[in-house]
Amino acid sequence: MLARNILVSTLLASLIGFTGVVSAQIKLIKTTDGSEFTIPADGLKGTPAEAEFFKTGKNIYIGDAKAIAYGKKRFGLWSCTQCHGPTAGGQVGPGLLGPTFRYPKDATNKGMFETVWAGSNGGMGGKGLGIMSADDGMNADELLQTIAWIRAQSTTGVTGNEGL
Ligand code: HEC
């Protein structure tokens, strides 16, 4: 009887846990006005990294050498370099390495994703696909890899996944 009770409660717990995971989705909030936004279908590549990010806000490309190398190329390709410098340490635009940020939420990967995708009020337009023009901009997976490169430049140890 006791064994059966334990079995039932374990099953219940895993069911509840399962539902919790499935329904948990992060809400993306614009840095400009605090409104919610979503990613258009063509802004998604369909990778496991995107799935994890939209579920938990965690960027699994952090520390991934291949993703970091790819992100470095993207950082140059989208002219982030022009404003933020070749090592993201700052040029015309601010440094992106922390530990403090203009927008404190940019210490998290979710916050930085929101700022880069949908833009800020103080001089940076959104870079997300569909924001600049239908065939330009970055998809979510590319932005996650670009953020992984930015975090890899930091000597302060900020990974953006803290607490996740
Ligand atoms: C035309 C110049 C320009 C380009 C190109 C540009 N940025 Fe920016 N960026 C800025 C400026 C200026 C700010 C400060 C905006 C503000 O204070 O609202 C900024 C802010 C940011 C922030 C917020 C920093 C903080 O301290 O909170 C991040 C992150 C960022 N940029 C990443 C990028 C990435 C990644 C790219 C390339 C996809 C990029 N930027 C391209 C000019 C630029």
Backbone and ligand atoms as CSV (ligand in chain L), in Angstrom:
chain,resi,resn,atom,element,x,y,z
A,1,MET,N,N,0.837,-1.217,0.000
A,1,MET,CA,C,0.000,0.000,0.000
A,1,MET,C,C,0.869,1.264,0.000
A,2,LEU,N,N,1.838,1.232,0.893
A,2,LEU,CA,C,2.741,2.380,0.972
A,2,LEU,C,C,3.469,2.547,-0.368
A,3,ALA,N,N,3.930,1.399,-0.887
A,3,ALA,CA,C,4.663,1.445,-2.163
A,3,ALA,C,C,3.773,2.007,-3.260
A,4,ARG,N,N,2.488,1.594,-3.222
A,4,ARG,CA,C,1.586,2.082,-4.255
A,4,ARG,C,C,1.368,3.599,-4.138
A,5,ASN,N,N,1.220,4.058,-2.888
A,5,ASN,CA,C,1.047,5.497,-2.671
A,5,ASN,C,C,2.239,6.284,-3.193
A,6,ILE,N,N,3.401,5.733,-2.917
A,6,ILE,CA,C,4.613,6.428,-3.372
A,6,ILE,C,C,4.634,6.486,-4.900
A,7,LEU,N,N,4.246,5.339,-5.493
A,7,LEU,CA,C,4.237,5.275,-6.950
A,7,LEU,C,C,3.256,6.317,-7.517
A,8,VAL,N,N,2.056,6.380,-6.912
A,8,VAL,CA,C,1.047,7.321,-7.397
A,8,VAL,C,C,1.546,8.759,-7.255
A,9,SER,N,N,2.129,9.070,-6.097
A,9,SER,CA,C,2.566,10.465,-5.946
A,9,SER,C,C,3.750,10.790,-6.856
A,10,THR,N,N,4.580,9.791,-7.106
A,10,THR,CA,C,5.693,10.047,-8.037
A,10,THR,C,C,5.146,10.334,-9.431
A,11,LEU,N,N,4.153,9.526,-9.820
A,11,LEU,CA,C,3.539,9.729,-11.136
A,11,LEU,C,C,2.906,11.115,-11.224
A,12,LEU,N,N,2.179,11.471,-10.167
A,12,LEU,CA,C,1.530,12.784,-10.146
A,12,LEU,C,C,2.559,13.903,-10.248
A,13,ALA,N,N,3.610,13.754,-9.447
A,13,ALA,CA,C,4.657,14.788,-9.436
A,13,ALA,C,C,5.270,14.934,-10.820
A,14,SER,N,N,5.506,13.791,-11.500
A,14,SER,CA,C,6.151,13.919,-12.797
A,14,SER,C,C,5.168,14.496,-13.816
A,15,LEU,N,N,3.878,14.174,-13.652
A,15,LEU,CA,C,2.880,14.762,-14.550
A,15,LEU,C,C,2.839,16.278,-14.384
A,16,ILE,N,N,2.802,16.705,-13.121
A,16,ILE,CA,C,2.749,18.146,-12.846
A,16,ILE,C,C,4.013,18.816,-13.384
A,17,GLY,N,N,5.139,18.160,-13.102
A,17,GLY,CA,C,6.419,18.700,-13.581
A,17,GLY,C,C,6.415,18.820,-15.091
A,18,PHE,N,N,5.905,17.800,-15.737
A,18,PHE,CA,C,5.893,17.770,-17.198
A,18,PHE,C,C,5.045,18.914,-17.753
A,19,THR,N,N,3.833,19.054,-17.203
A,19,THR,CA,C,2.945,20.113,-17.682
A,19,THR,C,C,3.617,21.474,-17.480
A,20,GLY,N,N,4.260,21.613,-16.311
A,20,GLY,CA,C,4.924,22.877,-16.004
A,20,GLY,C,C,5.946,23.224,-17.062
A,21,VAL,N,N,6.741,22.252,-17.459
A,21,VAL,CA,C,7.798,22.508,-18.440
A,21,VAL,C,C,7.189,22.869,-19.794
A,22,VAL,N,N,6.168,22.116,-20.175
A,22,VAL,CA,C,5.585,22.343,-21.500
A,22,VAL,C,C,4.940,23.727,-21.596
A,23,SER,N,N,4.240,24.134,-20.532
A,23,SER,CA,C,3.521,25.399,-20.650
A,23,SER,C,C,4.421,26.613,-20.390
A,24,ALA,N,N,5.598,26.384,-19.801
A,24,ALA,CA,C,6.469,27.524,-19.488
A,24,ALA,C,C,7.096,28.056,-20.773
A,25,GLN,N,N,6.786,29.273,-21.097
A,25,GLN,CA,C,7.383,29.928,-22.255
A,25,GLN,C,C,7.772,31.328,-21.808
A,26,ILE,N,N,8.927,31.791,-22.216
A,26,ILE,CA,C,9.290,33.150,-21.821
A,26,ILE,C,C,8.492,34.142,-22.678
A,27,LYS,N,N,8.249,35.298,-22.106
A,27,LYS,CA,C,7.606,36.381,-22.858
A,27,LYS,C,C,8.704,37.343,-23.281
A,28,LEU,N,N,8.744,37.684,-24.552
A,28,LEU,CA,C,9.753,38.629,-25.025
A,28,LEU,C,C,9.207,40.041,-24.893
A,29,ILE,N,N,9.998,40.910,-24.258
A,29,ILE,CA,C,9.561,42.270,-23.946
A,29,ILE,C,C,10.485,43.278,-24.631
A,30,LYS,N,N,9.909,44.182,-25.398
A,30,LYS,CA,C,10.722,45.200,-26.081
A,30,LYS,C,C,11.437,46.089,-25.070
A,31,THR,N,N,12.698,46.393,-25.358
A,31,THR,CA,C,13.456,47.306,-24.508
A,31,THR,C,C,12.947,48.738,-24.706
A,32,THR,N,N,12.377,49.019,-25.871
A,32,THR,CA,C,11.928,50.376,-26.175
A,32,THR,C,C,10.721,50.805,-25.338
A,33,ASP,N,N,9.680,49.986,-25.287
A,33,ASP,CA,C,8.439,50.427,-24.625
A,33,ASP,C,C,7.825,49.397,-23.690
A,34,GLY,N,N,8.519,48.310,-23.449
A,34,GLY,CA,C,8.011,47.314,-22.505
A,34,GLY,C,C,6.869,46.461,-23.037
A,35,SER,N,N,6.545,46.622,-24.322
A,35,SER,CA,C,5.450,45.802,-24.859
A,35,SER,C,C,5.992,44.429,-25.271
A,36,GLU,N,N,5.068,43.485,-25.382
A,36,GLU,CA,C,5.474,42.128,-25.723
A,36,GLU,C,C,5.650,42.001,-27.230
A,37,PHE,N,N,6.570,41.156,-27.660
A,37,PHE,CA,C,6.681,40.886,-29.100
A,37,PHE,C,C,6.925,39.401,-29.318
A,38,THR,N,N,6.678,38.971,-30.539
A,38,THR,CA,C,6.924,37.567,-30.877
A,38,THR,C,C,7.843,37.514,-32.091
A,39,ILE,N,N,8.406,36.369,-32.318
A,39,ILE,CA,C,9.317,36.189,-33.450
A,39,ILE,C,C,8.504,35.623,-34.621
A,40,PRO,N,N,8.579,36.248,-35.793
A,40,PRO,CA,C,7.844,35.692,-36.933
A,40,PRO,C,C,8.428,34.336,-37.343
A,41,ALA,N,N,7.609,33.514,-37.971
A,41,ALA,CA,C,8.039,32.155,-38.308
A,41,ALA,C,C,9.354,32.139,-39.098
A,42,ASP,N,N,9.532,33.081,-40.013
A,42,ASP,CA,C,10.764,33.049,-40.807
A,42,ASP,C,C,11.974,33.580,-40.025
A,43,GLY,N,N,11.743,34.039,-38.810
A,43,GLY,CA,C,12.858,34.442,-37.952
A,43,GLY,C,C,13.370,33.291,-37.105
A,44,LEU,N,N,12.797,32.112,-37.292
A,44,LEU,CA,C,13.198,30.938,-36.515
A,44,LEU,C,C,13.862,29.921,-37.423
A,45,LYS,N,N,14.935,29.328,-36.915
A,45,LYS,CA,C,15.621,28.312,-37.710
A,45,LYS,C,C,15.177,26.907,-37.294
A,46,GLY,N,N,14.591,26.825,-36.114
A,46,GLY,CA,C,14.103,25.526,-35.638
A,46,GLY,C,C,15.157,24.688,-34.938
A,47,THR,N,N,16.140,25.315,-34.320
A,47,THR,CA,C,17.207,24.568,-33.645
A,47,THR,C,C,16.854,24.275,-32.185
A,48,PRO,N,N,17.529,23.270,-31.594
A,48,PRO,CA,C,17.331,22.989,-30.166
A,48,PRO,C,C,17.670,24.207,-29.300
A,49,ALA,N,N,18.631,25.010,-29.736
A,49,ALA,CA,C,19.015,26.196,-28.953
A,49,ALA,C,C,17.856,27.183,-28.885
A,50,GLU,N,N,17.148,27.344,-30.000
A,50,GLU,CA,C,15.974,28.226,-29.987
A,50,GLU,C,C,14.906,27.659,-29.060
A,51,ALA,N,N,14.667,26.359,-29.156
A,51,ALA,CA,C,13.622,25.731,-28.328
A,51,ALA,C,C,13.921,25.952,-26.850
A,52,GLU,N,N,15.167,25.745,-26.454
A,52,GLU,CA,C,15.549,25.925,-25.043
A,52,GLU,C,C,15.406,27.397,-24.639
A,53,PHE,N,N,15.847,28.278,-25.503
A,53,PHE,CA,C,15.792,29.705,-25.184
A,53,PHE,C,C,14.346,30.170,-24.993
A,54,PHE,N,N,13.469,29.792,-25.890
A,54,PHE,CA,C,12.095,30.275,-25.778
A,54,PHE,C,C,11.337,29.602,-24.640
A,55,LYS,N,N,11.877,28.482,-24.163
A,55,LYS,CA,C,11.261,27.819,-23.016
A,55,LYS,C,C,11.765,28.403,-21.703
A,56,THR,N,N,13.076,28.626,-21.605
A,56,THR,CA,C,13.656,28.977,-20.296
A,56,THR,C,C,14.439,30.293,-20.285
A,57,GLY,N,N,14.789,30.813,-21.455
A,57,GLY,CA,C,15.619,32.011,-21.501
A,57,GLY,C,C,17.102,31.689,-21.469
A,58,LYS,N,N,17.440,30.394,-21.417
A,58,LYS,CA,C,18.851,30.004,-21.355
A,58,LYS,C,C,19.446,29.933,-22.766
A,59,ASN,N,N,20.647,30.460,-22.916
A,59,ASN,CA,C,21.350,30.393,-24.204
A,59,ASN,C,C,22.370,29.266,-24.126
A,60,ILE,N,N,22.058,28.130,-24.765
A,60,ILE,CA,C,22.947,26.960,-24.644
A,60,ILE,C,C,24.200,27.097,-25.514
A,61,TYR,N,N,24.306,28.162,-26.296
A,61,TYR,CA,C,25.526,28.384,-27.080
A,61,TYR,C,C,26.654,29.015,-26.249
A,62,ILE,N,N,26.326,29.456,-25.034
A,62,ILE,CA,C,27.368,30.039,-24.180
A,62,ILE,C,C,28.476,29.011,-23.966
A,63,GLY,N,N,29.720,29.407,-24.256
A,63,GLY,CA,C,30.852,28.507,-24.053
A,63,GLY,C,C,31.049,27.497,-25.171
A,64,ASP,N,N,30.197,27.492,-26.187
A,64,ASP,CA,C,30.280,26.537,-27.299
A,64,ASP,C,C,31.189,27.142,-28.384
A,65,ALA,N,N,32.363,26.557,-28.545
A,65,ALA,CA,C,33.398,27.155,-29.407
A,65,ALA,C,C,32.915,27.370,-30.841
A,66,LYS,N,N,32.169,26.418,-31.371
A,66,LYS,CA,C,31.705,26.515,-32.750
A,66,LYS,C,C,30.707,27.676,-32.899
A,67,ALA,N,N,29.791,27.754,-31.956
A,67,ALA,CA,C,28.787,28.821,-31.988
A,67,ALA,C,C,29.457,30.183,-31.811
A,68,ILE,N,N,30.451,30.243,-30.952
A,68,ILE,CA,C,31.153,31.504,-30.690
A,68,ILE,C,C,31.875,31.971,-31.955
A,69,ALA,N,N,32.505,31.041,-32.671
A,69,ALA,CA,C,33.210,31.391,-33.908
A,69,ALA,C,C,32.218,31.901,-34.955
A,70,TYR,N,N,31.079,31.266,-35.039
A,70,TYR,CA,C,30.038,31.690,-35.976
A,70,TYR,C,C,29.498,33.064,-35.567
A,71,GLY,N,N,29.269,33.229,-34.267
A,71,GLY,CA,C,28.741,34.498,-33.755
A,71,GLY,C,C,29.678,35.654,-34.045
A,72,LYS,N,N,30.972,35.400,-34.006
A,72,LYS,CA,C,31.966,36.440,-34.300
A,72,LYS,C,C,31.781,36.947,-35.735
A,73,LYS,N,N,31.567,36.007,-36.658
A,73,LYS,CA,C,31.349,36.395,-38.062
A,73,LYS,C,C,30.081,37.224,-38.193
A,74,ARG,N,N,29.024,36.791,-37.518
A,74,ARG,CA,C,27.750,37.521,-37.575
A,74,ARG,C,C,27.928,38.938,-37.021
A,75,PHE,N,N,28.690,39.063,-35.951
A,75,PHE,CA,C,28.909,40.364,-35.318
A,75,PHE,C,C,29.546,41.330,-36.319
A,76,GLY,N,N,30.438,40.811,-37.156
A,76,GLY,CA,C,31.064,41.634,-38.192
A,76,GLY,C,C,30.106,41.882,-39.345
A,77,LEU,N,N,29.409,40.831,-39.765
A,77,LEU,CA,C,28.529,40.907,-40.929
A,77,LEU,C,C,27.417,41.927,-40.738
A,78,TRP,N,N,26.858,41.998,-39.543
A,78,TRP,CA,C,25.756,42.929,-39.299
A,78,TRP,C,C,26.235,44.278,-38.803
A,79,SER,N,N,27.509,44.545,-38.980
A,79,SER,CA,C,28.056,45.858,-38.643
A,79,SER,C,C,27.979,46.200,-37.164
A,80,CYS,N,N,27.770,45.219,-36.309
A,80,CYS,CA,C,27.811,45.492,-34.870
A,80,CYS,C,C,29.182,46.074,-34.548
A,81,THR,N,N,30.200,45.547,-35.281
A,81,THR,CA,C,31.576,45.977,-35.093
A,81,THR,C,C,31.744,47.483,-35.271
A,82,GLN,N,N,31.034,48.037,-36.284
A,82,GLN,CA,C,31.173,49.467,-36.589
A,82,GLN,C,C,30.883,50.329,-35.367
A,83,CYS,N,N,29.897,49.947,-34.618
A,83,CYS,CA,C,29.482,50.778,-33.486
A,83,CYS,C,C,30.001,50.283,-32.136
A,84,HIS,N,N,30.171,48.979,-32.009
A,84,HIS,CA,C,30.545,48.452,-30.690
A,84,HIS,C,C,32.008,48.009,-30.612
A,85,GLY,N,N,32.729,48.145,-31.731
A,85,GLY,CA,C,34.142,47.784,-31.726
A,85,GLY,C,C,34.365,46.309,-32.016
A,86,PRO,N,N,35.565,45.963,-32.512
A,86,PRO,CA,C,35.848,44.591,-32.934
A,86,PRO,C,C,35.821,43.569,-31.797
A,87,THR,N,N,35.985,44.008,-30.556
A,87,THR,CA,C,35.897,43.051,-29.445
A,87,THR,C,C,34.703,43.362,-28.555
A,88,ALA,N,N,33.755,44.145,-29.090
A,88,ALA,CA,C,32.533,44.519,-28.371
A,88,ALA,C,C,32.818,45.368,-27.133
A,89,GLY,N,N,34.040,45.960,-27.114
A,89,GLY,CA,C,34.419,46.758,-25.950
A,89,GLY,C,C,33.899,48.184,-25.997
A,90,GLY,N,N,33.286,48.581,-27.132
A,90,GLY,CA,C,32.719,49.917,-27.244
A,90,GLY,C,C,33.455,50.772,-28.262
A,91,GLN,N,N,32.721,51.573,-29.006
A,91,GLN,CA,C,33.288,52.500,-29.983
A,91,GLN,C,C,32.334,53.697,-30.005
A,92,VAL,N,N,31.518,53.837,-31.069
A,92,VAL,CA,C,30.457,54.850,-31.068
A,92,VAL,C,C,29.366,54.404,-30.087
A,93,GLY,N,N,29.063,53.144,-30.150
A,93,GLY,CA,C,28.085,52.553,-29.235
A,93,GLY,C,C,28.794,52.083,-27.965
A,94,PRO,N,N,28.016,51.740,-26.943
A,94,PRO,CA,C,28.614,51.330,-25.663
A,94,PRO,C,C,29.281,49.954,-25.735
A,95,GLY,N,N,30.165,49.688,-24.791
A,95,GLY,CA,C,30.735,48.349,-24.639
A,95,GLY,C,C,29.637,47.388,-24.211
A,96,LEU,N,N,29.819,46.126,-24.609
A,96,LEU,CA,C,28.743,45.156,-24.355
A,96,LEU,C,C,29.171,44.062,-23.379
A,97,LEU,N,N,30.287,44.313,-22.672
A,97,LEU,CA,C,30.888,43.212,-21.915
A,97,LEU,C,C,30.522,43.176,-20.432
A,98,GLY,N,N,29.846,44.226,-19.966
A,98,GLY,CA,C,29.431,44.242,-18.568
A,98,GLY,C,C,30.613,44.528,-17.638
A,99,PRO,N,N,30.494,44.379,-16.330
A,99,PRO,CA,C,29.338,43.733,-15.677
A,99,PRO,C,C,28.086,44.620,-15.608
A,100,THR,N,N,28.221,45.959,-15.850
A,100,THR,CA,C,27.008,46.776,-15.838
A,100,THR,C,C,26.628,47.129,-17.273
A,101,PHE,N,N,25.368,47.331,-17.487
A,101,PHE,CA,C,24.851,47.612,-18.816
A,101,PHE,C,C,23.942,48.828,-18.770
A,102,ARG,N,N,23.796,49.513,-19.902
A,102,ARG,CA,C,22.836,50.626,-19.986
A,102,ARG,C,C,21.462,50.146,-19.600
A,103,TYR,N,N,21.121,48.975,-20.130
A,103,TYR,CA,C,19.850,48.347,-19.773
A,103,TYR,C,C,20.212,47.159,-18.899
A,104,PRO,N,N,19.977,47.276,-17.590
A,104,PRO,CA,C,20.432,46.232,-16.670
A,104,PRO,C,C,20.022,44.831,-17.093
A,105,LYS,N,N,18.881,44.713,-17.770
A,105,LYS,CA,C,18.428,43.375,-18.177
A,105,LYS,C,C,19.366,42.732,-19.192
A,106,ASP,N,N,20.238,43.544,-19.821
A,106,ASP,CA,C,21.157,42.980,-20.802
A,106,ASP,C,C,22.244,42.115,-20.160
A,107,ALA,N,N,22.278,42.096,-18.836
A,107,ALA,CA,C,23.160,41.146,-18.144
A,107,ALA,C,C,22.639,39.724,-18.312
A,108,THR,N,N,21.366,39.583,-18.708
A,108,THR,CA,C,20.822,38.249,-19.004
A,108,THR,C,C,20.767,38.073,-20.516
A,109,ASN,N,N,20.811,36.834,-20.967
A,109,ASN,CA,C,20.749,36.589,-22.410
A,109,ASN,C,C,19.374,36.913,-22.972
A,110,LYS,N,N,18.345,36.713,-22.152
A,110,LYS,CA,C,16.992,37.085,-22.596
A,110,LYS,C,C,16.928,38.601,-22.828
A,111,GLY,N,N,17.452,39.370,-21.881
A,111,GLY,CA,C,17.421,40.821,-22.004
A,111,GLY,C,C,18.220,41.303,-23.200
A,112,MET,N,N,19.414,40.751,-23.387
A,112,MET,CA,C,20.240,41.173,-24.518
A,112,MET,C,C,19.577,40.790,-25.839
A,113,PHE,N,N,18.969,39.625,-25.861
A,113,PHE,CA,C,18.241,39.195,-27.065
A,113,PHE,C,C,17.151,40.216,-27.396
A,114,GLU,N,N,16.402,40.629,-26.388
A,114,GLU,CA,C,15.295,41.568,-26.596
A,114,GLU,C,C,15.804,42.914,-27.116
A,115,THR,N,N,16.916,43.384,-26.554
A,115,THR,CA,C,17.464,44.684,-26.969
A,115,THR,C,C,17.950,44.627,-28.409
A,116,VAL,N,N,18.645,43.565,-28.763
A,116,VAL,CA,C,19.208,43.502,-30.116
A,116,VAL,C,C,18.100,43.204,-31.130
A,117,TRP,N,N,17.202,42.316,-30.784
A,117,TRP,CA,C,16.157,41.941,-31.754
A,117,TRP,C,C,15.249,43.128,-32.074
A,118,ALA,N,N,14.776,43.805,-31.027
A,118,ALA,CA,C,13.740,44.820,-31.235
A,118,ALA,C,C,14.247,46.247,-31.055
A,119,GLY,N,N,15.534,46.433,-30.741
A,119,GLY,CA,C,16.112,47.773,-30.690
A,119,GLY,C,C,15.942,48.475,-29.349
A,120,SER,N,N,16.571,49.656,-29.267
A,120,SER,CA,C,16.505,50.438,-28.026
A,120,SER,C,C,16.055,51.857,-28.378
A,121,ASN,N,N,15.791,52.667,-27.382
A,121,ASN,CA,C,15.349,54.048,-27.641
A,121,ASN,C,C,16.504,54.988,-27.938
A,122,GLY,N,N,17.706,54.619,-27.496
A,122,GLY,CA,C,18.812,55.569,-27.535
A,122,GLY,C,C,19.769,55.406,-28.697
A,123,GLY,N,N,19.317,54.986,-29.850
A,123,GLY,CA,C,20.203,55.007,-30.996
A,123,GLY,C,C,20.485,53.687,-31.662
A,124,MET,N,N,19.802,52.616,-31.271
A,124,MET,CA,C,20.033,51.368,-31.984
A,124,MET,C,C,18.719,50.757,-32.445
A,125,GLY,N,N,18.602,50.628,-33.756
A,125,GLY,CA,C,17.411,50.003,-34.327
A,125,GLY,C,C,17.436,48.503,-34.112
A,126,GLY,N,N,16.294,47.871,-34.207
A,126,GLY,CA,C,16.206,46.424,-34.049
A,126,GLY,C,C,16.902,45.696,-35.183
A,127,LYS,N,N,17.522,44.577,-34.846
A,127,LYS,CA,C,18.254,43.807,-35.861
A,127,LYS,C,C,17.543,42.510,-36.214
A,128,GLY,N,N,16.402,42.264,-35.593
A,128,GLY,CA,C,15.714,41.001,-35.809
A,128,GLY,C,C,15.108,40.899,-37.191
A,129,LEU,N,N,15.045,39.687,-37.685
A,129,LEU,CA,C,14.503,39.454,-39.014
A,129,LEU,C,C,13.061,39.942,-39.085
A,130,GLY,N,N,12.765,40.678,-40.134
A,130,GLY,CA,C,11.418,41.209,-40.276
A,130,GLY,C,C,11.284,42.600,-39.689
A,131,ILE,N,N,12.281,43.023,-38.923
A,131,ILE,CA,C,12.202,44.366,-38.337
A,131,ILE,C,C,12.838,45.383,-39.273
A,132,MET,N,N,14.020,45.062,-39.792
A,132,MET,CA,C,14.670,45.993,-40.714
A,132,MET,C,C,14.006,45.892,-42.080
A,133,SER,N,N,13.930,44.695,-42.633
A,133,SER,CA,C,13.175,44.436,-43.848
A,133,SER,C,C,12.966,42.932,-43.911
A,134,ALA,N,N,12.030,42.524,-44.738
A,134,ALA,CA,C,11.605,41.121,-44.722
A,134,ALA,C,C,12.763,40.146,-44.957
A,135,ASP,N,N,13.730,40.544,-45.785
A,135,ASP,CA,C,14.783,39.582,-46.127
A,135,ASP,C,C,16.107,39.925,-45.461
A,136,ASP,N,N,16.074,40.831,-44.495
A,136,ASP,CA,C,17.320,41.224,-43.848
A,136,ASP,C,C,17.220,40.923,-42.351
A,137,GLY,N,N,18.263,41.227,-41.628
A,137,GLY,CA,C,18.222,40.984,-40.196
A,137,GLY,C,C,18.628,39.561,-39.870
A,138,MET,N,N,18.712,39.263,-38.566
A,138,MET,CA,C,19.190,37.961,-38.134
A,138,MET,C,C,18.036,37.104,-37.629
A,139,ASN,N,N,18.180,35.791,-37.773
A,139,ASN,CA,C,17.164,34.943,-37.159
A,139,ASN,C,C,17.562,34.675,-35.704
A,140,ALA,N,N,16.655,34.077,-34.964
A,140,ALA,CA,C,16.860,33.914,-33.522
A,140,ALA,C,C,18.101,33.098,-33.216
A,141,ASP,N,N,18.325,32.038,-33.989
A,141,ASP,CA,C,19.479,31.186,-33.739
A,141,ASP,C,C,20.791,31.946,-33.952
A,142,GLU,N,N,20.826,32.761,-35.003
A,142,GLU,CA,C,22.034,33.555,-35.272
A,142,GLU,C,C,22.286,34.564,-34.152
A,143,LEU,N,N,21.211,35.141,-33.638
A,143,LEU,CA,C,21.385,36.110,-32.559
A,143,LEU,C,C,21.894,35.420,-31.287
A,144,LEU,N,N,21.409,34.231,-31.014
A,144,LEU,CA,C,21.890,33.513,-29.823
A,144,LEU,C,C,23.384,33.218,-29.945
A,145,GLN,N,N,23.834,32.880,-31.160
A,145,GLN,CA,C,25.264,32.601,-31.356
A,145,GLN,C,C,26.088,33.894,-31.268
A,146,THR,N,N,25.506,34.983,-31.773
A,146,THR,CA,C,26.194,36.274,-31.678
A,146,THR,C,C,26.343,36.686,-30.219
A,147,ILE,N,N,25.297,36.475,-29.440
A,147,ILE,CA,C,25.363,36.803,-28.014
A,147,ILE,C,C,26.414,35.921,-27.324
A,148,ALA,N,N,26.501,34.654,-27.739
A,148,ALA,CA,C,27.516,33.762,-27.147
A,148,ALA,C,C,28.916,34.316,-27.399
A,149,TRP,N,N,29.130,34.897,-28.594
A,149,TRP,CA,C,30.443,35.501,-28.876
A,149,TRP,C,C,30.680,36.722,-27.987
A,150,ILE,N,N,29.653,37.573,-27.874
A,150,ILE,CA,C,29.787,38.770,-27.023
A,150,ILE,C,C,30.156,38.355,-25.602
A,151,ARG,N,N,29.454,37.377,-25.062
A,151,ARG,CA,C,29.722,36.938,-23.683
A,151,ARG,C,C,31.140,36.375,-23.557
A,152,ALA,N,N,31.603,35.718,-24.634
A,152,ALA,CA,C,32.940,35.110,-24.589
A,152,ALA,C,C,34.036,36.165,-24.546
A,153,GLN,N,N,33.730,37.406,-24.958
A,153,GLN,CA,C,34.727,38.482,-24.913
A,153,GLN,C,C,34.881,39.062,-23.510
A,154,SER,N,N,33.892,38.818,-22.685
A,154,SER,CA,C,33.876,39.440,-21.366
A,154,SER,C,C,34.903,38.803,-20.436
A,155,THR,N,N,35.620,39.647,-19.722
A,155,THR,CA,C,36.575,39.126,-18.740
A,155,THR,C,C,35.969,39.164,-17.338
A,156,THR,N,N,34.711,39.620,-17.273
A,156,THR,CA,C,34.079,39.747,-15.956
A,156,THR,C,C,33.324,38.483,-15.570
A,157,GLY,N,N,33.276,37.525,-16.495
A,157,GLY,CA,C,32.630,36.262,-16.165
A,157,GLY,C,C,31.122,36.275,-16.337
A,158,VAL,N,N,30.563,37.379,-16.889
A,158,VAL,CA,C,29.113,37.411,-17.119
A,158,VAL,C,C,28.781,36.485,-18.289
A,159,THR,N,N,27.943,35.484,-18.059
A,159,THR,CA,C,27.563,34.570,-19.142
A,159,THR,C,C,26.141,34.842,-19.612
A,160,GLY,N,N,25.365,35.555,-18.810
A,160,GLY,CA,C,23.971,35.812,-19.149
A,160,GLY,C,C,23.042,34.665,-18.779
A,161,ASN,N,N,23.616,33.512,-18.438
A,161,ASN,CA,C,22.788,32.363,-18.038
A,161,ASN,C,C,22.730,32.231,-16.524
A,162,GLU,N,N,23.233,33.205,-15.800
A,162,GLU,CA,C,23.267,33.121,-14.346
A,162,GLU,C,C,21.871,32.813,-13.799
A,163,GLY,N,N,21.815,31.871,-12.911
A,163,GLY,CA,C,20.547,31.543,-12.268
A,163,GLY,C,C,19.665,30.597,-13.094
A,164,LEU,N,N,20.131,30.194,-14.275
A,164,LEU,CA,C,19.302,29.301,-15.104
A,164,LEU,C,C,19.882,27.895,-15.124
L,1,HEC,C1,C,24.663,52.212,-35.876
L,1,HEC,C2,C,25.406,51.830,-34.705
L,1,HEC,C3,C,25.060,50.488,-34.074
L,1,HEC,C4,C,25.048,49.241,-34.665
L,1,HEC,C5,C,25.317,48.887,-36.109
L,1,HEC,C6,C,24.744,48.320,-33.598
L,1,HEC,N1,N,24.570,48.974,-32.415
L,1,HEC,FE1,FE,24.138,48.143,-30.628
L,1,HEC,N2,N,23.961,49.979,-29.807
L,1,HEC,C7,C,24.248,51.177,-30.437
L,1,HEC,C8,C,23.980,52.279,-29.541
L,1,HEC,C9,C,24.158,53.752,-29.844
L,1,HEC,C10,C,23.524,51.685,-28.335
L,1,HEC,C11,C,23.047,52.405,-27.082
L,1,HEC,C12,C,21.571,52.501,-27.227
L,1,HEC,C13,C,20.822,53.111,-26.081
L,1,HEC,O1,O,21.409,53.650,-25.155
L,1,HEC,O2,O,19.569,52.989,-26.136
L,1,HEC,C14,C,23.533,50.241,-28.541
L,1,HEC,C15,C,23.165,49.321,-27.582
L,1,HEC,C16,C,23.352,47.955,-27.699
L,1,HEC,C17,C,23.135,47.002,-26.647
L,1,HEC,C18,C,22.683,47.325,-25.235
L,1,HEC,C19,C,23.909,47.527,-24.371
L,1,HEC,C20,C,23.611,47.783,-22.914
L,1,HEC,O3,O,24.523,48.281,-22.219
L,1,HEC,O4,O,22.494,47.499,-22.426
L,1,HEC,C21,C,23.441,45.771,-27.147
L,1,HEC,C22,C,23.382,44.448,-26.424
L,1,HEC,C23,C,23.831,45.956,-28.532
L,1,HEC,N3,N,23.769,47.293,-28.819
L,1,HEC,C24,C,24.214,44.936,-29.387
L,1,HEC,C25,C,24.397,45.110,-30.762
L,1,HEC,C26,C,24.583,44.024,-31.707
L,1,HEC,C27,C,24.677,42.554,-31.354
L,1,HEC,C28,C,24.692,44.596,-32.930
L,1,HEC,C29,C,24.808,43.918,-34.275
L,1,HEC,C30,C,23.732,43.004,-34.629
L,1,HEC,C31,C,24.576,46.033,-32.769
L,1,HEC,N4,N,24.401,46.302,-31.433
L,1,HEC,C32,C,24.655,46.947,-33.780
L,1,HEC,C33,C,24.686,51.312,-31.731
L,1,HEC,C34,C,24.751,50.307,-32.666
